[in-house]
Amino acid sequence: MFYNPMPAASTPARAWVEAAARLRAQPNLTLGGLMLHIEQPLAVDPDDEAVIMTIDRFLKQHGAHPVVTVANTIFPSALDRGDGIDALRERYLQVYKRRMCTPGEWGRYFERMVSWQDRKGGRIDQLAENIRMLKDAREGRFYENRYEIIISDPARDLRKALNRQCLSMIELKPERNGSLHMIALYRNHYYVQKTLGNLLGLGRLLEFIARESGFEVGTLTVNSTSARLDTEGWGKPEVISLVDDCAARLVRAAA
């Protein structure tokens, strides 16, 4: 099947555990992927924190990027000082050029959000434009369907078989009641290496956009059209043990 929705989850950590457990039990879902819906994208209770720490420890032990590093590719929380998108963009691009810009790589998600290269060689800040339009919606004529952040670029990505972006696009959906929701589309998702960090980063990005545009944080929906429990670099038994350990933590907490 190409439509495999998960039941709504309360938090990113719980969404990850429930989806990973389903992939563990039904590995044939890889082709059709999974759709997650998270009701509180910013919520982290002590049990969630235990799950995050367990996954983070696993990644560090195997030489992979920790959860916070993955989250920062979507939203660099440490650079956000509450002074708006323009200041954040300038700080980020200075760090990006100094530390993160590697020839031959596709870049970072946040870089494409705030410094998209147009056809004339200029740069477009998609976040700033969406924040401006959302402010207009709050103060003037309300539109429900004009807010998009594009990541996939055919000019740079289409013919690549490897080393290309997994996040394709983000849509923002405002409600007249003041809530702002986010929908993200992934062409591919490695659940062990990336997905939890992605969910946390998307929640922080949603929080930033909502704050800057005068909305409240709503829900987060993530559609991964290919989803897999990646075993490369650590092996299937270790991944199964990781998923079972995280699931057991939440079961014990609910008991």
N, C-alpha and C positions, 0 to 999 in steps of 0.2 A: 504494500500500500504506500501511496505517496502523501497520505494525510494521517499522521499519527499524533493527535493531541494528547498531552498529559493533563490530568486533573489539575486545577488551579492549586498553586502552592503559596504558602504565606510569605516565604522569604527566599532569597537566592540560594542559600545553603540547602534548604529543604528541597527546592526545585532540583538542584544538582543531584542530591542523594536519590530522590525518587526516579529521576530520569536515568541515572547511571545504573540503578538496580534493574530498571526495565531493559536497558541495553544488555546488561549481564544475562538476564533471563531470555531475551529475544534478540540475539545478535543479527538476525536477518532484517532488523529494522534499519540497518546501516544505510541501505539504499534510499528508503523513503524519508529518513530523518525523524526528527521529533519537533513538536511545537510546545513550548513552555509558556505558562502564564503565571506571573508573580504578582501577588496582590500588594505586597509591601516591599518594594525594591531596595529600601534602605535599612530594613529591619535586621538586626543581628542580636540575638539573645545569647546567653552563655552556652547553650547547646549548639547553636549555629557557630559560635566562635570555636568550639571544640572541633567541629567538622572542618572548618577552614584551616585550623592549625594542623590537623591530621593530614590533610591534602598538601598543605604547604611543606610539612616535614618530609613527606614522600618525595615531592618534587626536588627539594634541596638535596636529599640523600642520593638522588639519581642524576644530579648535575643539571637539572632543568630549571627554567626561570621560575622563581617563586610567584605565588598568587598576586602579590602586590605589583610586581613588574608587569604581569599580563594586564592587570586592571589599569595601570598607568598608560598603556598604549592607547587606551580609549579616553581616559580622562586623567591628567596629571594632577592629582589632588594636592600634592605638596606645593605646587606653584600657584594655587588659587588662594589669593589673599583678600578676596571679597571686594576687589576694586574694579570689577567689570571685565568684559570679554576683550576689550582692546589691550588692556594691561596684561591680562593673562596670555593673550596671543604673543605679544612682544617678548615676554619672559620665556615662554615656551620655545619660540623660534630661535632665540639666542642659545638655549640649551641644545636644541635639536641640531643646529648647525655645528656646534662645538663637539657634541658627544654622540649623536645618534644617526647623523646623515652618512650612510655608507654607500659608495658608488656601486651600482648594480642591484641594490635592494629596492623594494617597492616603497619603502618609507614606513611611516607609522600612521595609525588610524587618525589620531588627533591632528597630525600635520596636514592630512588631506581635508580634514574638517575646517581648518582655519586658514589654509594656504593652498587652495585648489588652483592648479595652473589652467588658465583659460587659453583659448585659441590664439590670442594675440600676445601671449607671453606674460600677461599680468597675473595677479593673484586675487582670489575671491575667498573671503571669510564666510563660509556657509553658516557657522554658528551665529555670527553677528547679524547676518541677514535674517535668519530664522527668529532670533530674539527680537529684532526690530519688527518683523511682521506679527509676531505673537503679541507684542506690546500694542500694536495697532488694533489687533483683534479685541484686546481688553478695553481699549479706549474708544474704538470707533466701530466700523462694520466688521461683523464677526464672520470669519471664514473657517471652515472645518477641515479643509482638504488641500492646503497649499504648502505644507511644511515638510521638507525632505532634506536629508543630508546624504549625499552620494559619496561612496567610497570607491567602488569599482570603476575603473577608467579603461574603456576599450583601447584607447591609444597606447596605454602602457601595459595592460594586463591580458588582453583577450587571447593572444597567441602563446602565452606562457603556460607550460605544462607544470612547472614547479616554481616555488618562491613567489607566489602571488597572494593577494589578500584573501582572507576567508569571509570577512564581513563585507557584504555588498552594499547595503543601504539601510538607512534609518528613516522612519516616518514618525512625526510628532502629531498627536491627535488631541487638540484642546476641547474641553467641554465648557458650555456656558456657565456651569456651576463653579468654574474656577480650577478644575482638575486638568492636568496635562499628562497624557499617556504616551508611551513610546512603544513602537514596533520595530524590531530589528530583523533583518534577513541575512542569514549566513548560507553561503554555498557549501560550506564544509565546516565540521566542528570536531576537534579532537578533545574528547571529554576529560581525559586525565590532564593533558598539558595545558589546555586553554579555557575550557568552558566556565569554570567557576570564576576565574579572574575576569573573563568577559562579562559575566552577569553582574559582578560587583562594579566593574568599570562603567557599564551602561547605566546602572542605578545612580552612580555619582554624576555622570553626564546629565541624566534627566534632572537630578536635583539642581545642578548648576543652571540649566536652561530655564527651569521653572522659577528659580529664585530671581534670575535676571529679567524675566519677562512678566513677573507678577502672578504666577500660577502656583498652585499646590501640586506636589508630587502625586501622580496617579499610579497606574499600573505599568508593568513591563511585560511585553510579549516578545518571545524570541522564537523564530522559525528557522531551524537548522535543517536544510533540505538533504544534507548528508550528515549523519552523526555516528560516531564510533568510539568505543572504548579502546583507545590506542595502547598497544602493548609493546611497541618498538622501544628498545632501550631498557626495559625492565621485566618484561615477560608476563604472560597471561595469569599465572598463579598469583603474582604479586598484585596485579590490578584487581583480581577477584577479591583478594584479601582486603585491599584498600576499600573497595565498595562495601563489602560486608561489614567492615569495622565501622565505617561512617554510618551505615544504616542501623547498626546495633546501638550506636550512641543515641540516636534519636528515638529508637524503640525504648531504651532504658529510661530516657528522659520523660517519655510519655506514660510510662508505667506508674 
